[in-house]
């Protein structure tokens, strides 16, 4: 079949393209078989499907909203940064190469061919493909080598909607400027604007909306209000702008007695969606390495794209010392590279060894570039025990995936063949991502933390990610002309 397509471009990074695509996928999937697509995504936040193929988490979220199984063709190219100008390139879910920015752009023709094949695959299986650009669409310095904005627009000749973020200020200038700077062959396909993240009475915008439409000949399809998205963050920008981070909903707050969880924000934090599920049941704070730790009830060391560099940054900022001061008093959990940092040593591919926190009896060796991950695999492991909350679920199963960054010696695993526990049971670590997505583990941990603090345990309310998609779709349909979007795509 020949699917119909729509391309959502933005005036900047974090304009809200991903959430707009998610909303449209959810709405249109009620009538048509719908898939998301993003030609290229730069992200350390990935997901692994049952076949072991790696996909950017943003497109996974959109696929779930559409009721589709996430496949690599929905995000054929993933760039995983390993430094300021160096990335691991994932193509169709598999490791392809390690490239500097300059060298990567030399392979654009090859990447474009891969994108074409990916779209043909989606054409075979879906009625609609809702496509997303990246960053700001009017990056005029990249037009000759862009595959995700101008490149996708030319490849598909699809109708285009441009999204602008009013919260950043200058939304009319950014929408008009983006429109004017796009090449003429692409400008003709721009069918609408959406203004995103507005706080207040939208009537105040009407004179500006009218003038923008008169100047461009393009209608403003709607103004999306700012509201709390109850779906996982899709990229590092939205994650880092969490206003000090997540907190329990108002009806569940227990004043200053609520369980508080501190997630350390490494400079190159990865797989940050591992912890967002905890936000519904505890006060989750994402702590910059230069900030005070405060008095958390749990400290989490997350994954990292550059663990040796991030460990050095922890020491230079004083955060390592602040964490060690809490050891023995506050439970600490390390996930992925955060787990490796809790061990005795980490040895780079050059043979240079640095000391870890020394809280776990493990050693890590990287035989390739630090943070490099081999083909990830999904795993299902049984709890063996070790910490007080794990003891409560011994013999039960938890599931997730391993990205295998480095080789970890594990003399006394606590979950299947993975993980380690400190002598006092308060420090544990595990390689598996998706750890807290397991309800049995999550409930056991939160109950333990609540009892330890002397506060009531907050029962889970059953709110699901699908409820979050439905909530987003309802807000979108209320504020945006969805019929106009159907019409521009030639749909009933």
C-alpha positions as CSV (number, residue, x, y, z in Angstrom):
1,X,0.0,0.0,0.0
2,X,1.0,3.7,-0.4
3,X,0.7,5.2,3.0
4,X,-0.3,8.9,3.5
5,X,2.3,11.0,5.3
6,X,2.5,14.1,7.5
7,X,5.7,15.9,8.6
8,X,5.9,17.8,11.8
9,X,8.8,20.3,11.9
10,X,9.8,22.7,14.7
11,X,11.2,26.1,15.1
12,X,13.7,24.8,17.7
13,X,14.6,21.8,19.8
14,X,12.0,21.0,22.5
15,X,9.3,22.9,20.6
16,X,7.0,20.0,21.3
17,X,7.2,18.1,18.0
18,X,7.4,14.7,19.7
19,X,4.3,15.3,21.8
20,X,2.4,16.6,18.8
21,X,3.3,13.5,16.8
22,X,2.3,11.3,19.8
23,X,-1.1,13.0,20.0
24,X,-1.7,12.7,16.2
25,X,-0.7,9.0,16.3
26,X,-3.1,8.3,19.1
27,X,-6.0,10.1,17.4
28,X,-5.5,8.8,13.9
29,X,-4.9,5.2,15.0
30,X,-8.6,5.1,15.9
31,X,-9.4,5.2,12.2
32,X,-6.2,4.1,10.4
33,X,-3.2,1.9,10.9
34,X,-0.7,4.5,11.9
35,X,3.1,4.5,12.5
36,X,5.6,7.2,13.6
37,X,8.8,8.0,11.8
38,X,11.9,10.0,12.5
39,X,14.7,9.7,10.1
40,X,17.5,10.4,12.6
41,X,17.5,11.0,16.3
42,X,20.4,12.0,18.5
43,X,19.7,10.5,21.9
44,X,21.1,8.5,24.8
45,X,17.6,7.4,25.7
46,X,16.9,4.2,23.7
47,X,14.8,1.1,24.0
48,X,15.4,-2.5,22.9
49,X,12.7,-4.5,21.2
50,X,12.4,-8.3,21.6
51,X,14.7,-8.9,18.6
52,X,17.4,-6.9,20.3
53,X,17.1,-3.9,18.0
54,X,17.8,-0.5,19.5
55,X,15.3,2.4,18.8
56,X,15.2,5.9,20.2
57,X,12.7,6.0,23.0
58,X,10.8,8.9,21.4
59,X,9.6,6.8,18.5
60,X,8.8,3.9,20.9
61,X,6.4,6.2,22.8
62,X,4.8,7.3,19.6
63,X,4.4,3.7,18.4
64,X,2.8,2.7,21.6
65,X,0.4,5.7,21.3
66,X,-0.5,4.4,17.8
67,X,-1.0,0.9,19.1
68,X,1.9,-0.3,16.9
69,X,4.9,-2.5,17.7
70,X,8.1,-0.4,17.7
71,X,10.4,-1.4,14.9
72,X,13.8,0.0,13.7
73,X,12.3,1.4,10.5
74,X,10.4,3.9,12.6
75,X,13.8,5.4,13.6
76,X,16.4,4.1,11.1
77,X,19.3,6.2,12.3
78,X,20.1,6.8,16.0
79,X,23.2,8.8,17.0
80,X,24.4,8.1,20.6
81,X,26.8,10.9,21.6
82,X,30.1,9.7,23.2
83,X,31.6,13.2,23.4
84,X,31.2,16.7,22.1
85,X,31.7,15.7,18.4
86,X,31.8,11.9,18.4
87,X,28.8,9.4,18.2
88,X,28.0,5.8,18.0
89,X,25.8,5.3,14.9
90,X,23.0,2.8,15.1
91,X,21.4,1.9,11.8
92,X,18.1,-0.1,11.7
93,X,18.7,-1.1,15.3
94,X,22.2,-2.4,14.9
95,X,25.6,-0.8,15.6
96,X,26.9,0.6,12.3
97,X,30.0,2.7,13.0
98,X,31.6,5.2,15.4
99,X,31.8,8.6,13.7
100,X,32.9,12.1,14.3
101,X,30.4,14.7,13.1
102,X,32.4,15.5,10.0
103,X,32.9,11.9,9.0
104,X,29.2,11.1,9.6
105,X,28.1,13.8,7.1
106,X,30.3,12.1,4.4
107,X,27.9,9.1,4.5
108,X,24.7,11.1,4.0
109,X,23.9,9.6,0.6
110,X,24.1,6.1,2.1
111,X,21.9,7.2,5.0
112,X,19.3,8.7,2.7
113,X,19.1,5.4,0.9
114,X,18.5,3.6,4.2
115,X,15.7,6.1,5.0
116,X,14.0,5.4,1.7
117,X,14.0,1.7,2.3
118,X,12.7,2.2,5.9
119,X,9.8,4.3,4.6
120,X,9.0,1.7,2.0
121,X,8.7,-0.9,4.7
122,X,6.3,1.3,6.7
123,X,4.3,1.8,3.4
124,X,3.8,-1.9,3.2
125,X,2.3,-2.2,6.7
126,X,0.6,1.1,7.6
127,X,-2.0,3.5,6.2
128,X,-0.5,6.6,7.7
129,X,3.1,7.6,8.7
130,X,3.4,10.6,11.0
131,X,6.9,11.9,10.6
132,X,9.0,14.2,12.9
133,X,11.8,16.5,12.2
134,X,14.7,17.3,14.6
135,X,15.7,20.5,16.3
136,X,15.0,23.7,14.3
137,X,13.9,23.1,10.7
138,X,15.6,26.2,9.3
139,X,19.2,25.2,9.9
140,X,20.4,26.8,6.7
141,X,24.0,25.7,7.2
142,X,22.8,22.0,7.0
143,X,20.5,22.1,4.0
144,X,22.9,20.3,1.7
145,X,23.4,17.4,4.1
146,X,20.2,17.3,6.2
147,X,18.2,14.1,6.1
148,X,15.7,14.6,8.9
149,X,14.1,18.0,8.2
150,X,14.7,19.2,4.6
151,X,15.8,15.7,3.6
152,X,12.6,14.0,4.8
153,X,10.5,16.8,3.3
154,X,12.0,16.4,-0.1
155,X,12.0,12.6,0.0
156,X,8.3,12.4,0.9
157,X,6.7,15.6,-0.5
158,X,4.4,15.4,2.5
159,X,2.2,18.2,3.9
160,X,4.1,20.0,6.7
161,X,3.0,21.5,10.1
162,X,5.5,23.8,11.9
163,X,5.4,23.8,15.7
164,X,6.6,26.8,17.7
165,X,7.2,27.0,21.5
166,X,5.7,30.2,22.9
167,X,7.1,29.6,26.4
168,X,10.6,30.4,25.1
169,X,9.4,33.8,23.8
170,X,9.4,35.2,20.2
171,X,7.1,32.5,18.8
172,X,5.7,34.7,16.0
173,X,9.3,35.6,14.9
174,X,10.4,32.0,15.1
175,X,7.4,30.7,13.1
176,X,7.7,33.4,10.4
177,X,11.5,33.2,10.3
178,X,11.4,29.4,9.9
179,X,8.8,29.7,7.1
180,X,10.8,32.3,5.3
181,X,14.1,30.5,5.5
182,X,12.9,27.1,4.3
183,X,13.6,26.4,0.6
184,X,10.8,27.3,-1.9
185,X,10.2,23.6,-2.9
186,X,9.5,22.8,0.8
187,X,7.7,26.0,1.7
188,X,4.9,25.2,-0.7
189,X,4.0,22.1,1.4
190,X,3.6,24.0,4.7
191,X,-0.1,23.7,5.5
192,X,-0.3,24.9,9.1
193,X,1.3,26.3,12.3
194,X,0.7,25.1,15.8
195,X,1.7,27.2,18.8
196,X,2.7,25.0,21.8
197,X,3.0,25.4,25.6
198,X,0.8,28.6,26.0
199,X,-0.1,29.7,29.6
200,X,-3.1,31.9,29.8
201,X,-6.0,33.1,27.7
202,X,-5.4,32.2,24.1
203,X,-7.7,35.1,23.0
204,X,-4.9,37.5,23.6
205,X,-3.0,35.9,20.7
206,X,-5.7,36.5,18.1
207,X,-4.2,39.7,16.6
208,X,-0.8,38.0,16.2
209,X,-2.3,34.8,14.8
210,X,-4.3,36.8,12.2
211,X,-1.2,38.8,11.1
212,X,1.0,35.7,10.9
213,X,-1.6,34.0,8.6
214,X,-1.9,37.1,6.4
215,X,1.9,37.4,6.1
216,X,2.5,33.7,5.2
217,X,-0.8,32.5,3.8
218,X,-0.6,29.6,6.2
219,X,-3.3,29.0,8.8
220,X,-2.7,28.6,12.6
221,X,-4.3,25.3,13.4
222,X,-4.4,25.8,17.1
223,X,-2.8,26.8,20.4
224,X,-1.8,24.0,22.7
225,X,-1.9,24.9,26.4
226,X,1.0,24.2,28.8
227,X,0.0,21.2,30.9
228,X,1.7,18.3,32.7
229,X,2.4,15.5,30.2
230,X,1.9,12.2,32.0
231,X,3.9,10.2,29.5
232,X,7.7,9.6,29.7
233,X,10.1,12.2,28.5
234,X,11.3,11.5,25.0
235,X,14.5,13.4,24.8
236,X,17.2,14.9,27.0
237,X,15.9,18.4,26.5
238,X,12.5,17.8,28.0
239,X,14.0,15.7,30.7
240,X,16.4,18.4,31.8
241,X,13.7,21.0,31.9
242,X,11.6,19.2,34.5
243,X,11.4,22.2,36.9
244,X,13.5,20.6,39.5
245,X,11.9,17.4,38.4
246,X,8.9,15.2,39.1
247,X,6.7,15.2,42.2
248,X,3.7,13.2,43.3
249,X,0.3,14.5,42.2
250,X,-1.3,17.0,44.6
251,X,-3.9,14.5,45.9
252,X,-1.1,12.2,46.9
253,X,1.3,14.6,48.7
254,X,2.2,14.0,52.3
255,X,3.8,17.4,52.9
256,X,7.4,17.2,53.9
257,X,7.0,13.5,54.8
258,X,6.8,12.3,51.2
259,X,9.5,9.8,50.1
260,X,12.2,11.7,48.3
261,X,14.4,10.1,45.6
262,X,17.5,11.9,44.2
263,X,18.6,10.9,40.7
264,X,22.1,12.2,39.9
265,X,22.2,14.1,36.6
266,X,25.4,13.1,35.0
267,X,26.6,15.4,32.2
268,X,26.0,12.5,29.7
269,X,23.1,10.8,31.5
270,X,21.5,8.0,29.5
271,X,18.3,5.9,29.7
272,X,16.7,8.6,32.0
273,X,13.3,7.2,31.4
274,X,14.3,4.4,33.8
275,X,13.3,6.6,36.8
276,X,10.3,8.6,35.6
277,X,7.8,5.9,36.6
278,X,8.8,6.6,40.2
279,X,7.5,10.2,39.9
280,X,3.9,9.1,40.4
281,X,4.6,7.7,43.8
282,X,7.5,9.7,45.3
283,X,9.1,13.1,45.1
284,X,11.8,12.5,42.5
285,X,14.5,15.2,42.2
286,X,17.0,15.3,39.4
287,X,20.1,16.7,41.1
288,X,22.8,18.5,39.1
289,X,26.3,17.4,40.1
290,X,27.1,20.9,41.5
291,X,24.0,21.0,43.7
292,X,23.5,19.9,47.2
293,X,22.1,16.4,47.7
294,X,19.7,17.5,50.4
295,X,18.2,14.7,52.5
296,X,16.9,12.1,50.1
297,X,15.5,8.7,51.2
298,X,17.1,7.0,48.1
299,X,20.0,8.0,45.8
300,X,20.1,6.6,42.2
301,X,23.1,6.7,40.0
302,X,21.8,6.3,36.4
303,X,23.3,5.2,33.1
304,X,26.0,7.3,31.4
305,X,27.2,7.6,27.8
306,X,30.7,8.5,29.1
307,X,31.1,6.8,32.4
308,X,34.8,7.5,33.0
309,X,34.3,11.2,32.2
310,X,31.2,11.4,34.3
311,X,32.9,9.8,37.2
312,X,35.7,12.3,36.9
313,X,33.0,15.1,36.8
314,X,31.4,13.7,40.0
315,X,34.8,14.0,41.8
316,X,35.6,17.4,40.5
317,X,32.2,18.8,41.5
318,X,32.3,17.3,45.0
319,X,29.2,15.2,44.3
320,X,31.2,11.9,44.8
321,X,32.1,13.0,48.3
322,X,28.5,14.0,49.0
323,X,27.3,10.6,47.9
324,X,29.9,8.8,49.9
325,X,28.8,10.7,53.0
326,X,25.3,9.3,52.6
327,X,26.6,5.7,52.1
328,X,25.6,3.5,55.1
329,X,22.7,5.8,56.0
330,X,20.7,6.1,52.8
331,X,20.0,3.4,50.2
332,X,21.9,3.8,47.0
333,X,21.0,2.1,43.7
334,X,23.2,2.1,40.6
335,X,21.8,1.2,37.1
336,X,24.0,0.4,34.1
337,X,27.1,2.6,34.2
338,X,25.9,4.0,37.5
339,X,26.3,0.5,38.9
340,X,29.8,0.2,37.5
341,X,30.8,3.5,39.2
342,X,29.8,2.0,42.6
343,X,32.4,-0.7,42.1
344,X,36.1,-0.8,43.0
345,X,37.7,0.0,39.6
346,X,36.9,1.0,36.0
347,X,39.5,0.3,33.4
348,X,39.4,2.0,30.0
349,X,40.4,0.5,26.6
350,X,43.8,2.3,27.0
351,X,44.5,0.2,30.2
352,X,44.2,3.1,32.5
353,X,42.4,2.2,35.7
354,X,40.4,4.7,37.8
355,X,38.9,4.0,41.2
356,X,35.1,3.8,41.6
357,X,33.2,4.5,44.7
358,X,34.3,1.2,46.2
359,X,30.9,0.4,47.6
360,X,30.4,-2.8,45.6
361,X,32.8,-5.7,45.1
362,X,32.9,-5.5,41.3
363,X,35.4,-4.4,38.6
364,X,34.6,-3.1,35.1
365,X,36.8,-3.3,32.0
366,X,36.0,-1.4,28.8
367,X,37.7,-3.0,25.8
368,X,36.2,-0.4,23.5
369,X,35.4,3.3,23.8
370,X,33.9,4.0,27.2
371,X,30.1,3.9,27.1
372,X,30.2,1.8,23.8
373,X,27.4,-0.7,24.0
374,X,27.3,-4.0,22.2
375,X,24.1,-5.4,20.8
376,X,21.6,-5.0,23.6
377,X,19.4,-7.9,24.7
378,X,16.2,-8.2,26.6
379,X,16.5,-10.3,29.8
380,X,14.2,-12.0,32.4
381,X,15.9,-12.6,35.7
382,X,15.0,-14.1,39.1
383,X,15.5,-12.1,42.4
384,X,18.0,-13.8,44.7
385,X,17.9,-11.2,47.5
386,X,20.6,-9.2,49.2
387,X,18.9,-5.9,50.2
388,X,15.8,-5.6,52.6
389,X,13.4,-4.8,49.7
390,X,14.7,-7.6,47.5
391,X,14.3,-10.1,50.3
392,X,10.5,-9.4,50.1
393,X,10.3,-10.7,46.5
394,X,12.9,-13.5,46.4
395,X,12.2,-15.9,43.6
396,X,10.1,-13.5,41.6
397,X,11.0,-12.4,38.1
398,X,12.0,-8.9,36.8
399,X,12.5,-8.0,33.1
400,X,14.4,-5.3,31.2
401,X,17.3,-5.1,28.9
402,X,21.1,-5.0,29.0
403,X,23.1,-2.7,26.9
404,X,26.5,-4.2,27.9
405,X,28.7,-1.2,28.2
406,X,31.9,-2.8,29.6
407,X,32.6,-6.2,31.1
408,X,31.6,-6.4,34.8
409,X,33.1,-9.0,37.2
410,X,30.1,-10.2,39.3
411,X,31.3,-12.5,42.1
412,X,28.0,-12.7,43.9
413,X,25.1,-11.7,41.7
414,X,21.8,-10.7,43.4
415,X,19.4,-10.9,40.4
416,X,19.9,-13.8,38.0
417,X,23.5,-13.5,36.9
418,X,23.5,-9.8,37.3
419,X,24.0,-7.2,40.0
420,X,25.8,-6.8,43.3
421,X,24.9,-5.8,46.9
422,X,27.0,-4.0,49.6
423,X,27.7,-5.7,52.9
424,X,25.0,-3.6,54.7
425,X,22.3,-4.2,52.0
426,X,21.8,-0.5,51.5
427,X,23.9,-0.3,48.2
428,X,22.9,-2.4,45.2
429,X,23.6,-2.1,41.5
430,X,22.5,-3.9,38.3
431,X,23.2,-3.6,34.6
432,X,19.6,-4.1,33.6
433,X,17.7,-1.0,32.4
434,X,13.9,-0.9,32.9
435,X,14.5,-2.0,36.5
436,X,11.7,0.1,38.1
437,X,9.2,-0.7,35.4
438,X,8.7,-4.0,37.2
439,X,5.8,-3.4,39.6
440,X,6.8,-6.1,42.1
441,X,10.3,-4.5,42.5
442,X,8.9,-1.0,42.5
443,X,6.2,-1.7,45.2
444,X,8.7,-3.6,47.4
445,X,11.2,-0.7,47.2
446,X,8.7,2.1,47.8
447,X,7.1,0.2,50.8
448,X,10.5,-0.2,52.3
449,X,11.4,3.5,51.9
450,X,8.0,4.6,53.3
451,X,8.3,2.3,56.3
452,X,11.9,3.4,56.9
453,X,10.8,7.1,56.9
454,X,7.7,6.4,58.9
455,X,5.2,7.6,56.4
456,X,2.2,5.8,54.8
457,X,2.9,3.8,51.6
458,X,1.1,5.4,48.6
459,X,-0.8,2.7,46.8
460,X,-0.4,2.7,43.0
461,X,-3.5,4.2,41.4
462,X,-3.5,2.2,38.2
463,X,-2.8,5.2,35.9
464,X,-1.1,3.8,32.8
465,X,0.8,5.2,29.9
466,X,-2.2,4.6,27.7
467,X,-4.2,6.8,30.0
468,X,-1.5,9.5,29.4
469,X,-1.9,9.1,25.7
470,X,-5.6,9.5,26.0
471,X,-5.2,12.6,28.1
472,X,-2.8,14.2,25.6
473,X,-5.2,13.3,22.7
474,X,-8.1,14.9,24.4
475,X,-6.2,18.2,25.0
476,X,-5.0,18.2,21.4
477,X,-8.5,17.6,19.9
478,X,-9.9,20.4,22.1
479,X,-7.3,23.0,21.0
480,X,-6.2,22.1,17.5
481,X,-8.2,21.7,14.3
482,X,-7.8,18.0,13.8
483,X,-10.3,18.0,10.9
484,X,-8.0,20.4,9.0
485,X,-5.1,17.9,9.6
486,X,-7.2,15.0,8.2
487,X,-8.1,17.2,5.2
488,X,-4.5,18.2,4.4
489,X,-3.6,14.5,4.3
490,X,-6.5,13.7,2.0
491,X,-8.3,11.7,4.7
492,X,-12.0,11.5,5.7
